[in-house]
Amino acid sequence: MDGRTGTGRERDTGPRTPIHWVAVIPLKAGRGAKSRLGATLGERARASLAPALARDTVAAVLACRSVREVIVVTDEGWSAGAPGVRVVPDVPNRGLNAAVEHGVRVARATSHRHLGGDAARMGVVALNGDLPALRPEELERVLLAARAPRCFVADAEGTGTTMLTVAPDAVPEPRFGPGSRMRHRESGALELVLPDVPGARRDVDTGADLLVALGLGVGPHTRRAWEALRTRDRERGEPGGPGAGPGLRRSAGSPG
């Protein structure tokens, strides 16, 4: 098994295979960021966890050896925080897929500054900003397997998408959002089915998702935010913290 499935419309193209990658991570601003998480854990938890999830995602991507730069597309007041991270405004302001396309355009327009003569072999990987359990080596496996013009990784539920890879001369055509796994397949993108990449598939939309991610092992920002929420709730006389609240129990029993 080579870890690849798809519709057959896209094939391994050899010469197109990137040797360098730029990552594009679109982030919603304000209360729109992780709104489903707020619905299950409350607004205070959402406001603390949403930026933490994003920072752990960015850190994991930046630590991947094949990634040369991370471009964060957002209108949030978000600082780069590390060399190799660039924050650009969400100029289209028309949702997630438009933000991804904008990020790809920015990456391609400026790739010569970072890659010189290798810019023609630069691929772009677009990721959700809510993958706190992602490991750099998991992303590396995904990028090594991405040998078609467009490839994607489905989420743990098997209905959505956590990341989309785009070869140097390919049109992005992102289809992120509800039901995106099927839409990406129908658009001709190749689905990558890889073993041992649970963090690459575990996005966090609900409290139940967060519990699973915590079990896999999350990055330090998410861990600190979660522990701070639990500590504050214990101090307020809620012994279980947010992890024992009715909203999380409801989300754990929902289909997500």
Secondary structure, DSSP 8 states (H G I E B T S, - for coil): --SEE--SSS---GGG--SEEEEEEE---GGGTTHHHHHHH-HHHHHHHHHHHHHHHHHHHHTSTTEEEEEEE-SS-----STTEEEE--SS-S-HHHHHHHHHHHHHHHHHHHHGGGGGGEEEEEE-S--TT--HHHHHHHHHH--SSEEEEE-TTSSSEEEEEE-TTS------STTHHHHHHHTT-EEE--SS-HHHH---SSHHHHHHHHHH---HHHHHHHHHHHHHHHHTT-TTGGGGSHHHHHHHTS--
